[in-house]
Structure formats: C-alpha cells, structure tokens
Amino acid sequence: NFVLQKCIAILSEEDLDFFFQELMAAGPEKAAKHKFGCRVTQRLASKNPETWGVAIGEAILCDFESVACHPYGNYVVQHLLENGAESTRTSLAAFVLEQMSSLVSNTFGAAVVAGAMKTALQADQVSLARALLTDSDSLVALALSRHGHGSVMASLDLVTGEESRAAIVSLQQESDALSATKFGRAVLAALETEKL
C-alpha cells in the first residue's frame, strides 16, 4: 500500500500506466472499497485527473451508491469530488443530487453529501443545497448526523429567501428530534443565535 502510493508519487505516468491498466481491469469500484485499494485509487486519479481520474470516476458511477456508502469507498468519491476533472466533479455531484435521500440515511453516504457541499463546483453546491432544503426528511436526517449537520448550515448559507425560510421552519418543527442529538442541538443553536 505505502510502497504503491510512493511509486505513484514519484514515477512518471508512462511508468505507472501498468498500475492504471491493472486497476481498470480489476475494477476501480472494487478497489475503492478496499482498505488499501482506496488510497491507491485516489493517488492514481490525482496523478492524471483528466484521463485516469475521468476513467476511474466513470467506473465508480456504475456502482455509485455502493461505493459512496462504503467505509472506504466514500473517501474515493469525496476525493474525486474535490480533485477530479471538472466533468468528473459535475457527474458525481449529479449522482449525489439524484441519490441524496438514500445517501443521507447512511453514515458514509452522509459524509459524501457533506463533502459535495464543501468541495463540489459552486453551481453544483447551490443545486445540492436547494435540493436538500426542499427535502425535509433528508434535511432532518443530515442535521442529526455527525457528517451532515454542517451541510445543513452551509445549505442555509448558500440559499436565501423563501427556500431558506421554509427549511428553517421545517427544522424548528423537528426541534424535539434535533435536540436529542449533539449534532441536532448544534443546528438548533445556530438557528436560535442566527449564525446562519
């Protein structure tokens, strides 16, 4: 694992093509869900984001929810959302948007949503925020989670006007549920002190 990561860091793309071809043959979506393979997958995607990163991203999109909700795979998705080529970042953000309700119900999926809210392209962040604020179930689920409560607050910062006000009302209506968790209480406190 560490030797492979070091090789990826110091060798040229030409010398690493063998590693990339092997990864593609084995399936990046499988490697992404491996304790050590996830790191190798991230390093190869970073080495050549316009070619290798796009190919890895496309393979992951074929099994997106499984990878995004995996203890190791979620790191690969987050890495591509932050460091991938623009086309990869946009495609992944679209999948996050499409599958948000199922992602927020999983600890690791919620981390992917939170990562997308922080690192996706600005237009995608706004789209994700709007979708989140109009889906009260997903909004409350994220507000209750370790990885998601910050996304709720960020969404309220990104989107203003009626959409934001309606979401705040939805959250306030769920104050009993929110006050039952540390993360929900943080959201309620932010609402009360108007930090949003």
TIVEX-963287 format. One record per atom (N, C-alpha, C): x, y, z; residue in three letters. Coordinates in steps of 0.2 Angstrom, whole numbers, padded with zeros to 4 digits, always signed. Layout:
N
XYZALA/...
***
This chain:
196
+0004-0006+0000ASN/+0000+0000+0000ASN/+0004+0006+0000ASN/+0009+0007+0005PHE/+0013+0013+0005PHE/+0018+0013+0000PHE/+0020+0007-0002VAL/+0025+0007-0007VAL/+0022+0009-0014VAL/+0016+0007-0015LEU/+0012+0008-0021LEU/+0011+0016-0021LEU/+0009+0019-0016GLN/+0007+0026-0015GLN/+0014+0030-0017GLN/+0019+0028-0014LYS/+0026+0031-0015LYS/+0028+0030-0023LYS/+0027+0025-0026CYS/+0028+0024-0033CYS/+0024+0028-0037CYS/+0018+0029-0035ILE/+0013+0033-0039ILE/+0015+0041-0038ILE/+0018+0042-0033ALA/+0020+0049-0031ALA/+0026+0051-0035ALA/+0031+0046-0036ILE/+0037+0048-0039ILE/+0038+0046-0046ILE/+0035+0041-0049LEU/+0035+0038-0055LEU/+0032+0042-0060LEU/+0034+0042-0067SER/+0030+0046-0072SER/+0024+0042-0074SER/+0019+0046-0077GLU/+0013+0042-0079GLU/+0014+0037-0084GLU/+0019+0037-0088GLU/+0021+0032-0093GLU/+0023+0026-0089GLU/+0027+0026-0084ASP/+0029+0021-0080ASP/+0023+0018-0075ASP/+0018+0022-0074LEU/+0013+0020-0070LEU/+0007+0017-0074LEU/+0007+0017-0080ASP/+0002+0015-0085ASP/+0000+0008-0083ASP/+0005+0004-0081PHE/+0004-0003-0080PHE/-0001-0004-0073PHE/+0000+0001-0068PHE/-0004+0001-0062PHE/-0011+0003-0064PHE/-0011+0008-0068PHE/-0018+0010-0070PHE/-0022+0005-0074PHE/-0019+0002-0079GLN/-0022-0004-0083GLN/-0024-0009-0078GLN/-0020-0011-0073GLU/-0022-0016-0069GLU/-0028-0014-0064GLU/-0028-0008-0062LEU/-0034-0006-0058LEU/-0040-0006-0062LEU/-0040-0004-0069MET/-0046-0004-0073MET/-0048-0011-0074MET/-0043-0015-0075ALA/-0045-0022-0076ALA/-0049-0025-0070ALA/-0046-0024-0064ALA/-0049-0026-0058ALA/-0056-0023-0056ALA/-0056-0017-0058GLY/-0062-0013-0057GLY/-0061-0008-0051GLY/-0061-0001-0053PRO/-0059+0004-0048PRO/-0065+0004-0043PRO/-0071+0002-0045GLU/-0076+0002-0040GLU/-0075-0003-0034GLU/-0072-0008-0036LYS/-0070-0014-0031LYS/-0064-0011-0027LYS/-0059-0009-0030ALA/-0053-0006-0027ALA/-0055+0000-0022ALA/-0059+0004-0024ALA/-0061+0009-0020ALA/-0064+0007-0013ALA/-0067+0001-0013LYS/-0070-0002-0007LYS/-0065-0006-0003LYS/-0059-0006-0005HIS/-0054-0010-0001HIS/-0050-0005+0003HIS/-0048-0008+0009LYS/-0044-0004+0014LYS/-0038+0000+0011LYS/-0034-0004+0007PHE/-0028-0001+0005PHE/-0029+0002-0003PHE/-0034-0002-0006GLY/-0035+0000-0013GLY/-0038+0007-0014GLY/-0042+0009-0009CYS/-0045+0016-0009CYS/-0040+0021-0010CYS/-0034+0020-0006ARG/-0029+0025-0007ARG/-0025+0025-0013ARG/-0024+0019-0016VAL/-0021+0019-0022VAL/-0025+0022-0028VAL/-0032+0020-0027THR/-0036+0023-0032THR/-0036+0031-0032THR/-0036+0033-0026GLN/-0036+0041-0026GLN/-0029+0044-0029GLN/-0024+0040-0027ARG/-0017+0043-0029ARG/-0017+0043-0037ARG/-0019+0037-0040LEU/-0019+0036-0047LEU/-0024+0042-0050LEU/-0030+0043-0048ALA/-0034+0048-0050ALA/-0031+0055-0050ALA/-0027+0056-0045SER/-0024+0063-0044SER/-0018+0064-0049SER/-0015+0058-0050LYS/-0009+0059-0054LYS/-0011+0061-0061LYS/-0017+0059-0064ASN/-0019+0061-0071ASN/-0026+0062-0071ASN/-0029+0067-0068PRO/-0036+0068-0067PRO/-0040+0069-0073PRO/-0037+0071-0079GLU/-0040+0072-0085GLU/-0041+0066-0089GLU/-0037+0061-0088THR/-0038+0054-0091THR/-0040+0049-0086THR/-0035+0047-0082TRP/-0036+0042-0077TRP/-0042+0043-0072TRP/-0042+0050-0070GLY/-0047+0052-0065GLY/-0054+0051-0068GLY/-0055+0053-0074VAL/-0061+0053-0078VAL/-0063+0045-0078VAL/-0058+0041-0080ALA/-0060+0034-0081ALA/-0062+0031-0075ALA/-0058+0032-0069ILE/-0060+0030-0063ILE/-0067+0032-0060ILE/-0068+0039-0062GLY/-0075+0042-0060GLY/-0080+0038-0064GLY/-0079+0037-0070GLU/-0085+0034-0074GLU/-0086+0027-0071GLU/-0081+0023-0069ALA/-0082+0016-0067ALA/-0085+0017-0060ALA/-0084+0021-0056ILE/-0087+0022-0049ILE/-0094+0024-0050ILE/-0096+0028-0055LEU/-0103+0030-0057LEU/-0107+0024-0058LEU/-0104+0019-0061CYS/-0108+0012-0062CYS/-0111+0009-0056CYS/-0107+0010-0050ASP/-0109+0007-0044ASP/-0109+0012-0038ASP/-0112+0018-0040PHE/-0111+0024-0036PHE/-0113+0023-0029PHE/-0119+0022-0028GLU/-0122+0021-0021GLU/-0118+0016-0017GLU/-0116+0011-0020SER/-0112+0006-0016SER/-0106+0008-0014SER/-0102+0012-0018VAL/-0096+0015-0017VAL/-0097+0021-0012VAL/-0101+0025-0013ALA/-0102+0031-0009ALA/-0104+0029-0002ALA/-0108+0024-0001CYS/-0110+0022+0006CYS/-0105+0017+0009CYS/-0099+0016+0007HIS/-0095+0011+0009HIS/-0090+0015+0014HIS/-0087+0011+0019PRO/-0082+0014+0024PRO/-0076+0017+0020PRO/-0074+0014+0015TYR/-0068+0016+0012TYR/-0069+0019+0005TYR/-0074+0017+0002GLY/-0076+0020-0005GLY/-0078+0027-0004GLY/-0081+0029+0001ASN/-0084+0036+0002ASN/-0078+0041+0001ASN/-0072+0039+0003TYR/-0066+0043+0003TYR/-0064+0044-0004TYR/-0065+0039-0009VAL/-0063+0040-0016VAL/-0068+0045-0019VAL/-0074+0044-0017VAL/-0079+0048-0020VAL/-0078+0056-0018VAL/-0077+0057-0012GLN/-0075+0063-0009GLN/-0069+0066-0013GLN/-0064+0062-0014HIS/-0058+0064-0017HIS/-0059+0066-0024HIS/-0063+0062-0028LEU/-0064+0064-0034LEU/-0069+0071-0035LEU/-0073+0071-0030LEU/-0077+0077-0030LEU/-0073+0084-0029LEU/-0068+0083-0025GLU/-0063+0089-0024GLU/-0058+0090-0029GLU/-0055+0084-0031ASN/-0049+0084-0035ASN/-0049+0082-0042ASN/-0055+0080-0044GLY/-0056+0077-0051GLY/-0057+0082-0056GLY/-0057+0080-0062ALA/-0058+0084-0068ALA/-0065+0087-0067ALA/-0066+0093-0070GLU/-0072+0096-0070GLU/-0078+0092-0072GLU/-0077+0088-0077SER/-0083+0084-0080SER/-0084+0078-0074SER/-0079+0076-0071THR/-0080+0070-0066THR/-0083+0073-0060THR/-0081+0079-0058ARG/-0084+0083-0052ARG/-0092+0084-0053ARG/-0093+0086-0059THR/-0100+0088-0061THR/-0105+0081-0061THR/-0102+0076-0064SER/-0106+0070-0065SER/-0107+0067-0058SER/-0102+0067-0053LEU/-0103+0064-0047LEU/-0108+0069-0043LEU/-0107+0075-0043ALA/-0112+0079-0040ALA/-0119+0078-0042ALA/-0120+0077-0049ALA/-0127+0075-0051ALA/-0129+0068-0048ALA/-0125+0064-0047PHE/-0127+0057-0044PHE/-0128+0058-0037PHE/-0125+0063-0033VAL/-0126+0064-0026VAL/-0133+0068-0026VAL/-0134+0072-0030LEU/-0141+0075-0031LEU/-0146+0070-0032LEU/-0145+0066-0037GLU/-0151+0061-0038GLU/-0152+0056-0033GLU/-0147+0054-0029GLN/-0147+0049-0024GLN/-0147+0052-0017GLN/-0148+0058-0016MET/-0147+0061-0009MET/-0151+0058-0004MET/-0157+0056-0005SER/-0162+0054+0000SER/-0159+0047+0003SER/-0156+0043-0002SER/-0153+0037+0001SER/-0147+0037+0004SER/-0143+0042+0001LEU/-0136+0043+0004LEU/-0136+0046+0011LEU/-0141+0051+0013VAL/-0141+0054+0019VAL/-0143+0049+0025VAL/-0146+0043+0023SER/-0148+0038+0028SER/-0142+0033+0030SER/-0137+0034+0027ASN/-0131+0030+0028ASN/-0125+0035+0031ASN/-0122+0033+0036THR/-0116+0037+0039THR/-0111+0039+0034THR/-0109+0034+0030PHE/-0104+0036+0025PHE/-0107+0040+0019PHE/-0113+0038+0017GLY/-0116+0042+0012GLY/-0117+0049+0014GLY/-0119+0050+0020ALA/-0120+0057+0023ALA/-0113+0061+0022ALA/-0107+0057+0023ALA/-0101+0061+0023ALA/-0100+0063+0015ALA/-0102+0059+0011VAL/-0101+0061+0004VAL/-0105+0067+0002VAL/-0112+0067+0005VAL/-0116+0073+0004VAL/-0112+0079+0007VAL/-0110+0078+0013ALA/-0106+0084+0016ALA/-0100+0086+0012ALA/-0096+0081+0009GLY/-0090+0083+0005GLY/-0092+0086-0001GLY/-0098+0084-0004ALA/-0100+0088-0010ALA/-0102+0095-0009ALA/-0105+0096-0003MET/-0107+0103-0001MET/-0101+0107+0000MET/-0096+0104+0002LYS/-0090+0108+0003LYS/-0085+0109-0003LYS/-0085+0104-0007THR/-0080+0104-0012THR/-0082+0104-0020THR/-0089+0103-0021ALA/-0091+0102-0027ALA/-0090+0109-0031ALA/-0091+0110-0037LEU/-0091+0116-0040LEU/-0097+0120-0038LEU/-0096+0127-0038GLN/-0101+0132-0034GLN/-0108+0130-0037GLN/-0109+0130-0043ALA/-0116+0129-0046ALA/-0119+0122-0043ALA/-0115+0117-0043ASP/-0117+0111-0040ASP/-0118+0111-0033ASP/-0115+0115-0029GLN/-0116+0116-0022GLN/-0123+0119-0021GLN/-0124+0124-0025VAL/-0131+0128-0024VAL/-0136+0123-0026VAL/-0136+0119-0031SER/-0141+0114-0033SER/-0142+0109-0028SER/-0136+0107-0025LEU/-0137+0102-0019LEU/-0140+0105-0013LEU/-0139+0111-0012ALA/-0142+0115-0006ALA/-0149+0116-0007ALA/-0151+0118-0013ARG/-0158+0119-0015ARG/-0162+0112-0014ARG/-0159+0107-0016ALA/-0162+0100-0016ALA/-0163+0098-0009ALA/-0158+0099-0005LEU/-0158+0097+0002LEU/-0163+0101+0006LEU/-0163+0108+0005LEU/-0168+0112+0009LEU/-0175+0111+0007LEU/-0177+0108+0001THR/-0184+0106-0001THR/-0186+0099+0001THR/-0181+0095+0003ASP/-0182+0088+0006ASP/-0182+0088+0013ASP/-0187+0089+0017SER/-0187+0090+0024SER/-0184+0083+0027SER/-0186+0077+0025ASP/-0183+0071+0028ASP/-0176+0071+0027ASP/-0173+0072+0021SER/-0166+0072+0021SER/-0163+0078+0025SER/-0166+0084+0025LEU/-0163+0089+0029LEU/-0163+0087+0036LEU/-0168+0084+0039VAL/-0168+0082+0046VAL/-0163+0077+0047VAL/-0162+0072+0043ALA/-0158+0066+0043ALA/-0150+0069+0044ALA/-0149+0074+0039LEU/-0142+0076+0039LEU/-0141+0081+0045LEU/-0146+0084+0048ALA/-0145+0089+0054ALA/-0143+0084+0060ALA/-0146+0078+0060LEU/-0144+0074+0065LEU/-0138+0070+0065LEU/-0134+0071+0059SER/-0128+0066+0058SER/-0122+0070+0059SER/-0117+0067+0061ARG/-0110+0069+0063ARG/-0107+0073+0056ARG/-0108+0070+0051HIS/-0105+0072+0045HIS/-0110+0077+0041HIS/-0116+0077+0043GLY/-0121+0081+0039GLY/-0123+0087+0042GLY/-0123+0088+0048HIS/-0125+0094+0051HIS/-0122+0101+0049HIS/-0116+0100+0047GLY/-0113+0106+0044GLY/-0115+0108+0037GLY/-0117+0102+0034SER/-0120+0103+0027SER/-0127+0107+0027SER/-0131+0106+0032VAL/-0137+0109+0033VAL/-0136+0116+0034VAL/-0131+0118+0039MET/-0129+0125+0040MET/-0127+0129+0034MET/-0122+0125+0030ALA/-0119+0128+0024ALA/-0125+0129+0019ALA/-0130+0124+0018SER/-0135+0125+0013SER/-0139+0131+0015SER/-0140+0132+0021LEU/-0144+0138+0023LEU/-0140+0145+0022LEU/-0134+0144+0022ASP/-0130+0150+0020ASP/-0130+0151+0012ASP/-0130+0146+0008LEU/-0130+0146+0001LEU/-0136+0148-0002LEU/-0142+0146+0001VAL/-0148+0148-0002VAL/-0152+0153+0002VAL/-0154+0158-0001THR/-0158+0163+0003THR/-0165+0163+0001THR/-0169+0168+0005GLY/-0176+0169+0003GLY/-0180+0164+0005GLY/-0186+0163+0002GLU/-0191+0158+0004GLU/-0189+0151+0005GLU/-0184+0149+0001GLU/-0182+0142+0001GLU/-0179+0141+0008GLU/-0175+0146+0010SER/-0171+0145+0016SER/-0176+0146+0022SER/-0180+0151+0022ARG/-0185+0151+0027ARG/-0190+0145+0028ARG/-0192+0142+0023ALA/-0196+0136+0024ALA/-0192+0130+0027ALA/-0185+0130+0025ALA/-0181+0125+0028ALA/-0180+0126+0035ALA/-0179+0132+0037ILE/-0179+0134+0044ILE/-0185+0132+0048ILE/-0191+0133+0046VAL/-0197+0131+0049VAL/-0197+0124+0050VAL/-0195+0120+0044SER/-0195+0113+0045SER/-0191+0110+0050SER/-0185+0113+0051LEU/-0180+0111+0056LEU/-0183+0113+0063LEU/-0186+0119+0064GLN/-0189+0121+0070GLN/-0195+0116+0072GLN/-0198+0114+0067GLN/-0204+0109+0069GLN/-0201+0102+0071GLN/-0195+0101+0070GLU/-0192+0095+0072GLU/-0187+0096+0078GLU/-0189+0101+0081SER/-0184+0103+0087SER/-0183+0097+0092SER/-0189+0093+0093ASP/-0188+0088+0098ASP/-0183+0082+0096ASP/-0184+0081+0089ALA/-0179+0076+0087ALA/-0172+0078+0087ALA/-0171+0085+0084LEU/-0165+0088+0084LEU/-0161+0089+0091LEU/-0165+0090+0096SER/-0162+0091+0102SER/-0160+0085+0106SER/-0162+0079+0103ALA/-0160+0073+0105ALA/-0153+0071+0104ALA/-0150+0074+0099THR/-0143+0073+0097THR/-0138+0079+0098THR/-0132+0078+0099LYS/-0127+0083+0099LYS/-0127+0087+0093LYS/-0127+0084+0087PHE/-0127+0087+0081PHE/-0133+0091+0079PHE/-0139+0088+0081GLY/-0145+0092+0080GLY/-0146+0098+0085GLY/-0143+0097+0091ARG/-0143+0103+0095ARG/-0138+0109+0092ARG/-0133+0107+0089ALA/-0129+0112+0086ALA/-0132+0116+0081ALA/-0136+0112+0077VAL/-0141+0116+0071VAL/-0146+0120+0075VAL/-0149+0118+0080LEU/-0154+0122+0083LEU/-0151+0128+0086LEU/-0145+0127+0089ALA/-0142+0133+0092ALA/-0140+0138+0087ALA/-0138+0136+0081ALA/-0136+0140+0076ALA/-0142+0144+0073ALA/-0148+0141+0073LEU/-0154+0144+0071LEU/-0156+0149+0076LEU/-0155+0147+0083GLU/-0158+0152+0088GLU/-0153+0158+0088GLU/-0147+0157+0087THR/-0142+0163+0088THR/-0141+0167+0081THR/-0145+0164+0076GLU/-0145+0167+0069GLU/-0138+0168+0067GLU/-0134+0162+0068LYS/-0127+0162+0065LYS/-0128+0160+0057LYS/-0134+0158+0055LEU/-0135+0155+0048LEU/-0136+0161+0044LEU/
***
